[in-house]
């Protein structure tokens, strides 16, 4: 079973790349589901075929699904939401926005991602390809099960016992209706489902994340930030796909400057993401809509390679705590220790080896900290960070 998640900044063409890979895998005989969890669905437009919230057969071995976030929210949160609504109603706090307030930011996207677990465990597919919400910010939500699991193990049993003791003698406490066993069961079931999903998507032998980007400054900066967070939360990013690369023929005339800029950023992409495989998709001569064009795009990008194969094993970035210090490990192969130079500007770290320059956007656990030291061993640069600067000054 394989799960391949395609993500990237909005507008880079991640939906087209995910759909193209799915079309090619289906042609290879794999039972493939292409699923969109992005609230702004464009998968049906890319496939040029109507699909819905349940998997729909598109062609031989290929199914498509656009997850309905509202329906998933109702399924996973409806009972809790009803209880919260009733509680607010008794407190006379209800108005037209109450229903919106009871679905916390990010929850709808998180509930949509639960479909990954459901379809992966259904046994109907060999591969599930996920067209994910832009930049992978949604994937950060998958760190929540760690907190939810702790809450369930440490706090939930005690609270549940207290509620069972109080409920026979008091249905209301401070005018707030106590949750029923059904509500408590719903909360526990949701947390267990999220935990199960997390185990699936963090399994590097099952799940890969692929970042789609265009060779442009703003898109590249966002991709680097996403890549750092994916590493921080333990996801296996196994490839970078550079989309809409202009052909060499565009090196003259109106598009000459654009082609030169793209070449510059293509070099920067290699520097910042190696040793991950860098796959390239050209600017196609026609709109990437419909199965024939998607198949053509996949053949160009993947050539004879199996799109379901794991393109890279291992993490090129890792953040951990050791003896009270925060450490950032970067994999930098094929360089000599004497050639390394390290500089920090705000939340950006630059590793310079002369012919090679890599920029890393520091995630939140490292922001406000200054580099305290570094060592280079076995192709890995291990950087130590000092205490957080609480004055707000560098």
C-alpha positions as CSV (number, residue, x, y, z in Angstrom):
1,X,0.0,0.0,0.0
2,X,1.3,3.4,-1.0
3,X,0.1,6.9,-0.1
4,X,1.7,9.8,-2.0
5,X,0.8,13.4,-0.9
6,X,1.3,16.2,-3.3
7,X,1.5,19.7,-1.8
8,X,2.7,23.2,-2.8
9,X,1.9,26.8,-2.8
10,X,-1.5,27.6,-4.4
11,X,-1.3,27.9,-8.2
12,X,1.9,26.0,-8.8
13,X,0.1,23.0,-10.4
14,X,0.1,20.5,-7.7
15,X,-3.3,19.2,-8.7
16,X,-2.1,18.6,-12.2
17,X,1.0,16.8,-11.0
18,X,-0.9,14.6,-8.6
19,X,-3.5,13.7,-11.2
20,X,-0.8,13.0,-13.9
21,X,1.0,10.6,-11.5
22,X,-2.3,8.9,-10.7
23,X,-3.2,8.4,-14.4
24,X,0.2,6.9,-15.1
25,X,0.0,4.5,-12.1
26,X,-3.5,3.4,-13.2
27,X,-2.1,2.7,-16.7
28,X,0.6,0.5,-15.0
29,X,-2.2,-1.6,-13.6
30,X,-2.3,-0.3,-10.0
31,X,-5.7,0.3,-8.5
32,X,-5.3,4.1,-7.9
33,X,-7.4,6.6,-6.0
34,X,-6.7,10.3,-6.7
35,X,-8.2,12.3,-3.8
36,X,-8.4,16.0,-3.2
37,X,-8.5,17.3,0.4
38,X,-8.1,20.9,-0.7
39,X,-11.2,22.9,0.1
40,X,-10.7,24.8,-3.2
41,X,-11.2,21.6,-5.3
42,X,-9.8,21.7,-8.9
43,X,-9.3,18.0,-9.4
44,X,-12.5,17.5,-11.4
45,X,-11.5,20.4,-13.7
46,X,-8.0,18.8,-14.1
47,X,-9.5,15.4,-15.0
48,X,-12.2,17.1,-17.1
49,X,-14.7,14.8,-15.4
50,X,-17.4,15.2,-12.7
51,X,-16.5,13.6,-9.4
52,X,-17.9,13.8,-5.9
53,X,-17.3,13.2,-2.2
54,X,-17.2,9.4,-2.7
55,X,-14.7,7.7,-5.0
56,X,-15.9,7.6,-8.7
57,X,-14.5,5.4,-11.4
58,X,-12.8,7.5,-14.0
59,X,-11.1,4.9,-16.1
60,X,-9.7,1.4,-15.7
61,X,-7.9,1.2,-12.3
62,X,-8.5,4.9,-11.6
63,X,-10.9,6.5,-9.2
64,X,-11.3,10.1,-8.2
65,X,-12.7,11.8,-5.0
66,X,-13.1,15.4,-3.9
67,X,-13.6,15.2,-0.1
68,X,-16.5,17.2,1.2
69,X,-15.1,18.9,4.3
70,X,-18.5,19.9,5.6
71,X,-19.7,16.4,5.5
72,X,-16.5,15.1,7.2
73,X,-16.9,17.7,9.9
74,X,-20.5,16.6,10.5
75,X,-19.4,13.0,10.7
76,X,-16.5,13.6,13.1
77,X,-17.6,16.6,15.1
78,X,-21.4,16.8,14.7
79,X,-22.3,15.3,18.0
80,X,-19.8,17.4,19.9
81,X,-21.0,20.5,18.0
82,X,-24.6,19.8,18.9
83,X,-23.7,19.6,22.6
84,X,-21.7,22.8,22.4
85,X,-24.5,24.6,20.6
86,X,-27.0,23.5,23.2
87,X,-24.6,24.7,26.0
88,X,-24.2,28.1,24.4
89,X,-27.9,28.3,23.8
90,X,-28.6,27.9,27.5
91,X,-26.0,30.5,28.2
92,X,-27.8,32.8,25.7
93,X,-24.6,33.2,23.7
94,X,-26.0,32.0,20.4
95,X,-26.1,34.1,17.2
96,X,-25.7,33.6,13.5
97,X,-22.0,33.0,13.9
98,X,-22.2,30.4,16.6
99,X,-22.0,27.4,14.3
100,X,-18.9,28.8,12.6
101,X,-17.2,29.4,16.0
102,X,-17.7,25.8,17.1
103,X,-15.5,24.5,14.3
104,X,-12.0,25.6,15.2
105,X,-9.5,26.9,12.6
106,X,-8.0,24.0,10.7
107,X,-10.5,21.4,11.9
108,X,-12.3,21.0,8.6
109,X,-9.0,20.4,6.8
110,X,-8.0,17.9,9.5
111,X,-11.3,16.0,9.2
112,X,-10.8,15.9,5.4
113,X,-7.4,14.2,6.0
114,X,-9.1,11.4,7.9
115,X,-10.3,10.2,4.5
116,X,-6.7,9.2,3.8
117,X,-6.9,6.6,6.7
118,X,-10.3,5.4,5.6
119,X,-9.4,4.8,2.0
120,X,-6.0,3.4,2.8
121,X,-7.5,0.8,5.1
122,X,-10.4,0.0,2.8
123,X,-8.4,-2.5,0.8
124,X,-9.8,-1.2,-2.5
125,X,-6.6,0.5,-3.7
126,X,-2.9,-0.1,-4.2
127,X,-2.1,3.6,-4.2
128,X,-3.8,6.6,-2.8
129,X,-2.6,9.9,-4.3
130,X,-3.6,13.0,-2.3
131,X,-3.9,16.5,-3.7
132,X,-3.4,18.3,-0.4
133,X,-4.2,21.9,0.7
134,X,-1.6,24.4,-0.3
135,X,2.0,24.5,1.2
136,X,1.4,21.5,3.5
137,X,0.2,23.7,6.4
138,X,-2.6,21.2,6.9
139,X,0.0,18.5,7.5
140,X,1.1,20.5,10.6
141,X,-2.3,19.7,12.0
142,X,-1.2,16.1,12.2
143,X,1.0,16.9,15.1
144,X,-2.2,17.4,17.1
145,X,-2.8,13.7,17.8
146,X,0.3,13.8,20.1
147,X,-1.4,16.3,22.3
148,X,-4.8,14.7,22.0
149,X,-3.4,11.3,22.9
150,X,-1.7,12.7,26.0
151,X,-5.0,14.4,27.0
152,X,-6.9,11.2,26.5
153,X,-4.5,9.1,28.5
154,X,-3.8,11.5,31.4
155,X,-6.9,13.8,31.7
156,X,-9.8,12.2,29.9
157,X,-10.3,9.2,32.2
158,X,-10.4,11.3,35.3
159,X,-12.8,13.8,33.8
160,X,-15.0,11.1,32.5
161,X,-15.2,9.5,35.9
162,X,-16.1,12.8,37.5
163,X,-18.8,13.4,35.0
164,X,-20.3,10.0,35.7
165,X,-20.3,10.7,39.4
166,X,-21.9,14.1,39.1
167,X,-24.5,13.4,36.3
168,X,-27.0,11.4,38.5
169,X,-27.3,14.3,41.0
170,X,-26.8,17.3,38.7
171,X,-27.5,17.5,35.0
172,X,-26.2,21.0,34.9
173,X,-23.1,22.6,36.5
174,X,-23.0,26.4,36.5
175,X,-25.9,26.3,34.0
176,X,-23.8,24.1,31.6
177,X,-25.2,20.8,30.5
178,X,-22.8,17.9,31.2
179,X,-21.7,15.9,28.1
180,X,-23.4,12.6,27.6
181,X,-21.5,9.3,27.1
182,X,-22.2,9.5,23.4
183,X,-20.4,12.9,23.2
184,X,-17.5,11.6,25.2
185,X,-17.3,8.5,23.0
186,X,-17.3,10.7,19.9
187,X,-14.4,12.8,21.2
188,X,-12.4,9.7,22.1
189,X,-13.2,8.0,18.7
190,X,-12.0,11.2,16.9
191,X,-8.8,11.3,18.8
192,X,-8.1,7.6,18.1
193,X,-8.8,8.1,14.4
194,X,-6.4,11.0,14.3
195,X,-3.8,9.0,16.0
196,X,-4.3,6.1,13.6
197,X,-4.0,8.5,10.6
198,X,-0.8,10.0,12.0
199,X,0.8,6.5,12.2
200,X,-0.1,5.9,8.6
201,X,1.2,9.2,7.2
202,X,4.4,9.1,9.2
203,X,5.3,5.6,8.0
204,X,8.1,6.2,5.5
205,X,7.6,2.8,3.9
206,X,4.0,3.7,3.1
207,X,3.7,7.5,2.8
208,X,5.7,10.0,0.8
209,X,5.3,13.7,0.4
210,X,6.2,15.5,-2.8
211,X,6.6,19.3,-3.0
212,X,5.5,20.9,-6.3
213,X,7.0,24.4,-7.0
214,X,7.7,26.8,-9.8
215,X,11.1,28.3,-10.4
216,X,10.2,31.6,-8.8
217,X,11.5,33.5,-5.8
218,X,8.3,33.6,-3.7
219,X,7.3,30.0,-4.5
220,X,10.8,28.7,-3.6
221,X,10.8,30.5,-0.3
222,X,7.4,29.0,0.6
223,X,8.6,25.5,-0.5
224,X,11.7,25.8,1.7
225,X,9.6,26.7,4.7
226,X,7.2,23.8,4.0
227,X,10.1,21.4,3.6
228,X,11.5,22.4,7.0
229,X,8.2,21.9,8.7
230,X,7.6,18.5,7.0
231,X,11.0,17.4,8.3
232,X,10.2,18.8,11.7
233,X,7.0,16.8,12.0
234,X,8.7,13.6,10.7
235,X,7.2,13.3,7.2
236,X,9.2,11.6,4.5
237,X,9.6,14.0,1.6
238,X,11.0,11.9,-1.3
239,X,11.0,14.3,-4.3
240,X,10.8,17.9,-5.5
241,X,8.8,18.6,-8.7
242,X,9.7,21.8,-10.5
243,X,6.7,22.6,-12.7
244,X,6.1,24.9,-15.7
245,X,9.8,25.1,-16.7
246,X,10.1,27.2,-19.9
247,X,11.9,25.4,-22.8
248,X,15.3,26.6,-24.0
249,X,13.6,28.0,-27.1
250,X,12.1,30.7,-24.8
251,X,15.7,32.0,-24.2
252,X,15.2,34.6,-27.0
253,X,12.6,37.3,-27.4
254,X,9.9,38.2,-25.0
255,X,10.4,35.3,-22.6
256,X,14.3,35.5,-22.6
257,X,14.4,37.3,-19.2
258,X,11.9,34.8,-17.7
259,X,14.0,31.8,-18.9
260,X,17.2,33.3,-17.4
261,X,15.4,33.9,-14.1
262,X,14.1,30.3,-14.1
263,X,17.6,28.9,-14.7
264,X,18.9,30.9,-11.7
265,X,16.1,29.5,-9.5
266,X,16.5,26.0,-10.9
267,X,20.1,26.0,-9.6
268,X,19.0,27.3,-6.3
269,X,16.4,24.6,-6.0
270,X,19.1,21.9,-6.5
271,X,21.3,23.6,-3.9
272,X,18.5,23.8,-1.3
273,X,16.9,20.4,-1.7
274,X,19.7,18.0,-2.7
275,X,20.2,15.0,-2.3
276,X,16.4,14.7,-2.9
277,X,15.5,13.9,-6.6
278,X,14.5,17.0,-8.5
279,X,12.0,16.1,-11.2
280,X,11.1,18.7,-13.9
281,X,7.8,19.3,-15.7
282,X,7.9,21.6,-18.7
283,X,5.4,24.4,-19.6
284,X,3.1,22.3,-21.7
285,X,1.9,23.5,-25.1
286,X,-1.7,23.2,-24.1
287,X,-3.8,23.3,-21.0
288,X,-3.2,20.3,-18.7
289,X,-6.8,19.1,-18.7
290,X,-8.1,15.6,-19.4
291,X,-6.5,12.1,-19.2
292,X,-4.5,12.2,-22.5
293,X,-2.6,15.4,-21.6
294,X,-2.1,14.2,-18.0
295,X,-0.7,11.0,-19.2
296,X,1.7,12.9,-21.5
297,X,2.8,15.1,-18.7
298,X,3.5,12.1,-16.4
299,X,5.5,10.4,-19.1
300,X,7.7,13.5,-19.4
301,X,8.2,13.9,-15.7
302,X,8.6,10.3,-14.6
303,X,9.9,8.8,-17.9
304,X,10.3,5.0,-17.2
305,X,10.2,5.5,-13.5
306,X,7.4,4.1,-11.4
307,X,5.6,7.1,-9.8
308,X,4.6,4.9,-6.9
309,X,8.2,4.0,-6.0
310,X,9.9,5.7,-3.0
311,X,12.2,8.2,-4.7
312,X,14.3,8.8,-1.6
313,X,14.7,7.3,1.8
314,X,15.9,9.3,4.8
315,X,15.6,12.8,6.1
316,X,17.8,15.6,4.9
317,X,16.8,17.8,7.8
318,X,16.2,16.9,11.4
319,X,15.5,19.0,14.6
320,X,15.9,17.5,18.0
321,X,16.7,18.4,21.6
322,X,19.7,17.0,23.3
323,X,21.0,17.8,26.8
324,X,18.9,21.0,26.9
325,X,20.1,22.2,23.6
326,X,18.3,22.5,20.3
327,X,20.1,20.8,17.4
328,X,19.5,21.1,13.6
329,X,21.0,18.4,11.4
330,X,21.4,19.0,7.7
331,X,22.6,16.4,5.2
332,X,25.2,18.0,3.0
333,X,27.0,15.3,0.9
334,X,30.1,15.6,-1.2
335,X,31.7,18.6,0.6
336,X,34.8,19.1,2.7
337,X,34.6,20.5,6.3
338,X,37.1,23.2,5.4
339,X,34.8,24.5,2.7
340,X,31.8,25.1,5.0
341,X,30.7,28.5,6.1
342,X,27.6,29.2,8.2
343,X,25.8,32.5,8.6
344,X,22.5,33.4,10.2
345,X,20.2,36.3,9.4
346,X,17.0,36.4,11.4
347,X,15.1,33.2,10.8
348,X,17.2,32.3,7.8
349,X,20.3,30.1,7.9
350,X,22.8,30.0,5.0
351,X,25.3,27.2,4.5
352,X,27.9,28.1,2.0
353,X,30.5,25.7,0.5
354,X,31.7,28.0,-2.3
355,X,30.1,26.2,-5.3
356,X,27.1,25.3,-3.2
357,X,24.7,27.5,-1.1
358,X,21.8,26.2,0.9
359,X,19.3,28.4,2.7
360,X,17.1,27.0,5.5
361,X,14.1,28.8,7.0
362,X,14.2,28.1,10.7
363,X,10.9,26.7,12.2
364,X,9.3,28.1,15.3
365,X,11.2,26.0,17.8
366,X,14.5,27.6,16.6
367,X,13.4,31.2,15.9
368,X,14.9,33.8,18.3
369,X,17.9,31.5,18.9
370,X,21.4,32.2,17.8
371,X,23.8,29.5,16.5
372,X,26.1,28.4,19.4
373,X,28.3,26.0,17.5
374,X,28.4,23.4,14.7
375,X,30.3,20.3,13.7
376,X,30.5,18.3,10.4
377,X,30.6,14.5,10.5
378,X,29.5,11.8,8.0
379,X,28.0,14.2,5.5
380,X,25.9,15.8,8.2
381,X,26.2,19.3,9.6
382,X,25.0,19.4,13.2
383,X,24.2,23.0,14.4
384,X,23.7,23.9,18.0
385,X,21.4,26.7,19.0
386,X,21.6,28.7,22.2
387,X,18.9,30.0,24.5
388,X,16.0,31.9,22.9
389,X,16.5,35.7,22.7
390,X,13.6,37.1,24.7
391,X,14.5,40.7,24.1
392,X,13.3,40.6,20.5
393,X,16.7,41.8,19.3
394,X,19.2,39.8,17.2
